[in-house]
Amino acid sequence: MIKGIILDLDGTVYLGGHEIPGAGDFVTACHRRDIRCLFVTNRSNRTPAVVAAQLQGYGIECTEADIWTSSQATAHYIDKGSAYTIGEPALDEALLAEGFTITDESPDYVIVGFDRGFTYAKLKLACNLIHQGARFIATNPDHGLPLHDRVAPGTGAIVAAVATGSKTEPLFIGKPERRIMDMGADRLGLDPADILAVGDNLTTDVIAGYAAGMPTALILTGYSKRADLESAPVQPDWVVESYTELRNIVGV
């Protein structure tokens, strides 16, 4: 029996700044059946407050407590210390809230997230700090962000540059790793087997949900297409075209 839902955001609940049809009604229907919803996103550059405000603007019922970002998950997962970050203010905010110090002088970690201001100078400094002993952490490996008519480079593109320059592979926190999903299950207070993981990406959302022991549903509203199923390393339990189909599966 499904008691909770973990919903991805980009390409699943909204796309290019617009709500995907039926997303809000699905969340409302779940709440009416006492099925809790947690929005779990690999995006590291947006705070829970910003995300919640966007969802509320669509009429979707949520609070900041219903949001779990890869920045929050990273700050929560690793041991507290000092960090040099490649990212946007939301990443530093999450780390500071967990007691981290942000510095470029002998940090314990180099933490890489999504950064639209990424430069060669940041790349060079990150690589040097890793060579000096800083542990390399990445919020997520997403290659791209789904937009209406194209895909923009994601965190994974920046991580790849740092990994190549430093000859070091990072520890990933976000999807497709199960770490962020395990934390999501803890926040919901539910057994993973009772949580349906819903997302638009076969290589992140579905793999992460499966690894965490959750049933999974691929919704074809964003990144992955039906043709991608043939080569997918993990098959979702359900594939749906819309939230109408998803509501039938969940029973709401």
Secondary structure by P-SEA (a helix, b strand, c coil): cccbbbbbcccccccccccccaaaaaaaaaaaacbbbbbbbccccccaaaaaaaaaaacccccccccccaaaaaaacccbbbbbbcccaaaaaaaaaacccccccccccccccccccccaaaaaaaaaaaaabbbbbbccccccccccccccccaaaaaaaaaaaacccccccccccaaaaaaaaaaaccccccbbbbccccccaaaaaaaabbbbbbbcccccccccccccccccccccccaaaaaaaacc
